[in-house]
Amino acid sequence: CGILAALTHYFVNPLSSVPVVGASGAVAGVMGAYFLLFKKARVLTFIPPFFLFNLPAWIYLGFWALTQIWCGTASIFFSDACGAIAFWAHIGGFLAGMVLYKLFLKKELPLYTV
């Protein structure tokens, strides 16, 4: 996922001066796999200063993905729009995780039990 993340960043914005290591894109790949594997999971979410609640993981990760797309698009047109972050690497990693996660599943292990 990290390699596909770096390639996505390069192909979408080849003139970018933002350095790309690949680690955050690989983490985004895990998030993309989680998005599909654990649709019913809930994530404990903190919104400062006092809000703490459980949110469905697909909403949490969907919102995260939309913010990456928003800032990634803005960074193409305005270099300082959202900081020096390789947003397109995150998007590429997230999508790679969604596509490639089945390669890493072991059929004899259940994903979860209810």
Residue, then its C-alpha position, 0 to 999 in steps of 0.5 A: c500500500g505504501i508504494l501505491a500511495a507514493l505512486t498516486h501522490y506522484f502521478v496526481n501532483p508530479l510537481s509537488s515539493v512535499p516529501v513522500v516516505g510512504a509510511s502514512g500511505a501504508v497506514a491509510g491502506v490499513m484504514g482502507a482495509y478496516f473500512l471494508l472488513f469491519k463495517k459494524a465496528r464502532v470507534l470511540t471518538f473524542i471531539p474537544p473539549f468534552f465530547l466522547f462518543n462511539l461512532p460507526a467506523w465507516i462514518y469515521l473513516g469516510f469522513w477522514a477520506l473525504t477530508q483527504i480528498w478535499c485537502g488533496t484537491a486544494s493542494i493541487f491549486f493552492s500549495d499552502a492550502c492544508g499544509a505540507i502533507a501528501f494527501w494524495a498518498h493517503i488517498g492512494g494508500f486508502l484505496a490500495g488497502m480497499v482493493l488489496y486486503k483480500l490478498f492478506l486474509k487467511k481463510e481458516l481465521p474468522l474475522y470476528t465472532v458475534 
